[in-house]
Every structure is written in C-alpha cells, then in structure tokens.
C-alpha cells in the first residue's frame, strides 16, 4: 500500500507540489488576515484612548464585540448625573463616527490610504486649534492640520462632507493638531470635528 502511494506521488509530482503550494498560501492568507485585523484593532483602540486622554474617567457602554467606534452611545443625561457627583469639575459628552468624508475643492472625497475617515464632536482636550477657531454651531467644522494642508483646505471656504446619513455643506472655521498643541499625532486618518449638537444631528446620534 505504501509503495503504491509513493509511486502515485512520484507520478504526479506536479499536482502534489501545486496542491501543497495552494495549502501553504491559504494558511498564510488566513494568518495574515487575523494579524492585520488584530493590528488595526489595537491601533485604533489606541486612537480611541488618545481621544479620551486627559480625562480621569470615561463612561462608556459595555460591549462584548466590535471596536470602540462601533460602541453604542450613552444617554446625554448621564453627563448631568456625573457632573453632579462631588469632586467632578467637568463632565463633557463626546461623539465619534466612522465614514465622515470631507470632499475637497475639486469635488473628490478625501480618502485616507487605509485608516478611517472619522468625525467627532470637538474636544478641546484632544484637539488643539492651530488656525481659525473651534466650531461653535450649525454649518461649521474644523479639520485636522495634516488633512487640511495636504488637500489645500482653506479656512472660510465651504466644503461638502459626506456623513453616515447624508451629505451637507459646512464652512471650515478652524484647523487643529490632534493629541498635542505642538504636533499632529494622528495615524493617517482624516478628522472632521463639529460642535456637539451639530455632531449629534449630522451623525444621527
């Protein structure tokens, strides 16, 4: 039986080699996919932590699966309850959303090469204005400095933003560094920030 199997293997060496190659490539692809997924999850989990940097406590909904940007929102009334706790100086609601694309002056959505296109409610603890001012009401947004510089976005100009629900025009009123007053510490993602109530409306939250 063994000799027969060996003879068959020798007679069909090319088929055996190709089959082995396919199996090896398949295993490498699966392992690579899991490695990339874990790497991205860790990277953007770290990004979510950077956004909350400076806060002593972050209140979030518990979840078993999914990333930080897929987490359900906490009722806004919770911020008022937290603010009423003795010793709390400030309780500030914050929002984040995926797939918020700024459209440049040529009418092309700005698509980061790999990292996501993110939208936020403006957080002065993580977003440091380097030009203009922070968004203060409807129809206004601020962009991260790298995205604005690389795509010739100009303060005072109006740009379309494609959001999770709809596309609307917004005036660029400010440019900011993320994470540090002196330098932008982003990971290549585009970032558009809005006043809180405008972010709630535009993100549908």
N, C-alpha and C positions, 0 to 999 in steps of 0.2 A: 504493500500500500504506500509506504514512504517513498520507495523508488519510483513508483508510478506518479506520485505527486511531484517529486523532484524533476522527473523527466518532463512532465507537463509544464512546470515552471520554467525550465530551460527552453522549451519550445516556444513559450510565449513570454519571453523576457521583456519585450517592448510593452506589452499590455500590463505586465506586473509593475514595470517602472512607472508607467503613466498613472496607474491606479494608486501607487504609493505616493507619487507626487501630488495627486489631487487630494488625498487624505491629509498630507502634511500641510498643504496650502489652506485647506479648510480649517484645520486646527489653529494655524497661525492667524487666520482671519477672525475666528471666534475669540481667541485670546486677545488679539489686538483691539477688537471692538469693546470687550469688557474693560481693558486697560484704559482706553480712551474715555469711555463713559465715566469710570471712577475718577480719572484725572480731571475731567471737566466738572464733575460734581464737586470735587474738592476745591477746584479753583474758584468756582462761582459761589460755593458755600463760603469761602473766604471773603469773596466780594461782598456778600450779604453781611458778613460780620464787620467788614470795614465800614459799610454804610451806617451801622449802628454804633461805631466806635465813638467813645466819649460819653455814652450813656451808661449809667450804673446798673440799669435793669431794662431789659427788653421784654415786653409782654407779647406773646405770640400764641396762635392756636396750635395745639399739639397735632401731629400727623405722623402716620406710620410710613407712608410712601411719598415720593416726589421731592423736588428741590425746594429751596427757600422761596423762590419766586412763584411757586405753584401753591403756596400755603394760603389757606382761607384767611379772610380779613377778620380782625377783632372789632366788635361794635365800638363806634366812636365814643359812646357813653362811658366805656371803660377808662378812657383817658381822664375824664372828670372824676371818676372814683379814685384813680391813682393819685391825681393832683390833690385830693382831699386827705391823703394819708400824711400824718405828721412827719416832718423831715424831708418831704419831697419838694424840691424847688421848682421843677418844671416837668410837666408831662405833655409830650407832643406826639400827636398821631402822625404816622408816616405811611406812604403808599409806594408800591413799586409794581411795575407792569412790564411784561415782555412784549416784543413786536411793536415797538413805538418807533417808526422810521421817519426821520427828518428828510424832506425832499429838498434837494439843492436848487440853486438858481437856474439850472438847466432843466429842471423838471424830473431829475433822476433820484429815486430813493437812495439814501446813503446806507449801504450795506456793509457792515464790518466783516472782515475776512475771517470768519469763524466765531468770534464772540458775539453775543446777542446785541440787539438794539433795544435799549432799556428806557423806560420812562419812570419818573419819580415825582413825588411831592418834594418841594425844595426843602432841604435840610441844612441849615446854616452850620451845623456841627460837622458836616462832612463835605459840603460844597462851599468853596471859598471864592468869592467873586473877584475876578481879575480885571474885568472891564464891564461898564454899564452898572446894572443893579439886579437884584433878585426879582423874579416875577411876583407881582402883587395883586393880580386879578385876572378876570376873563381875557382870553385872547393873547396872553403873554407867555413866553417861555424863555428859559436860559439853556445854553448848550455847553458841554464840556469844551475846554480850550483846544484840545487836540482835534476834535471833530470840527470845530469852527474854523481853525487855522487850515487844516488840510482840505477843506471844502469851500473855502472863501465865503463863509457865512458872516454877514455883517450886521452889527447892532443897528437897530432901527428899520431893518428890512423885514418883510413878511414872507414866511415860508409855510408851505403845506406840511402837515405832519399826519402820517398815516397811523392811526391808533388801533387798539384792539377791536373797536366797534365801527369807527368811521374815520374819514379824512377831513381835516379842518385847517384853515389858515391861522397862523399865530405869528405875532411880532416877536422877533428876537430882541430881548431887552438887556440881556447880560451873558457873560461868559465866565466860567468858573473852573478852578482846579478841583479835582476830586481827591480827598484824603489828606491834602497838605496845602497850606497857604502858598508855599514856595514852588511846588511842582505837582504835576498831574500824575497820580499813581494808578491810573486805570489799567486794564488788561487788554485794551484794544476795542472795548465795547463803545458804542455811541450812547450818549446820555442826554436826555431832554428832561428838564425839570420845570414843574408848574407850581403855582400857588395851590395849597391843599384842596380847597373846594373845587377849583378848576380841574385838578387831577382826578378827584372823585367823579366829577361829571364826565370827563373825557375818557377815563379808563372804564367807566361803567361800574364803579365800586360803591 
